[in-house]
Amino acid sequence: MEILILNTLHFDLTAATAKVFLRRYLKAASADLTLAFLSSYLAELTLQEYSFIQYPPSLVAAAAVFLALRTLGREPWVSFDFGPPF
């Protein structure tokens, strides 16, 4: 049904890529150019490896930013302290 509506209204949608998510995550991390370039490089490396096709682009982008932050010796922009399970 949604496809019919979009086609009727002539909306051309494309699939979201890791680059789209990378822009959003870098903005959330208040990234500088070094972090942006390293994250982009790491995300692009996954394009050469077929086994990464199983991961959604949002996960690839998040992992690239996380790895770039850790490589540069910075803390991640999110906290991993979830507290007690109950």
N, C-alpha and C positions, 0 to 999 in steps of 0.2 A: 504494500500500500504506500509506504513512504517513497519508494522508488518511483511509483507512478506519479505522485504529487511533484517530486523533484524534477522528473522529466517534463511534466506539463508546464512547470514554471521555468524550465530551461536553466536549472541550476547545475553547474558542472562542479562536482566535488571530486577531490583527489584523496588518495590515501595519505594518512599522516605518516611522516617519516621520523626517524630519530632526530633529524635536524630541527624539526618543528618543536619537538619536546625539549631539545637541548637549549634552544633560545629561551624557553620559559624557565627552565631549571637554572640557567645561568643568571637570569634576571632575579630569581628568588635567592640565589647565593650571593648577589651583589658582586659579580665576577669582574675581575680586571682582564686585560688582554691576554696575559700569560695563562690564566685559568681557562679562558675561552678557547684559545688556540690549542692548548693541551687536551681539553675535553673534546673538541672537534676532531683532533687527530685520533684520539682513542676510539671515538665513535666510528670514524671512517675505517679504522683497522678491522672492525667487525664485518665490513662489506666484502673483505677478501676471504673470509672464512665461512664456508657454507653451513657449518654447524650452528652459527648464530641465527639462522633463519627461524629457528623455533622460538626465539624470544621476541616479545612485542617491542616495538620501537621505543615506547616509553621506558621500558626497563633497560634497554641498551643505553639510552641517554642518561638515565639516572646513574647507572653503573659507571659511565664515562666521567660524569661530573664527580662522583664519589671518589673514583680512583685518581682523578687529577688533583682533587683536594688533598688526598692522602700522600700523593707523590710530592706535592709542593710543601708538605708538612703543615697543612692547615687542618682545622677541625671541620667536620661535616656540618652542614647548615641545619640538620635535624638532630634531635636527641633520640638515642636508642634505649633510653630508660623507660621501660613500659610498666615498671612497678611489679607488685606481687600478682600472681595469676588470679587470685580471688579477692 
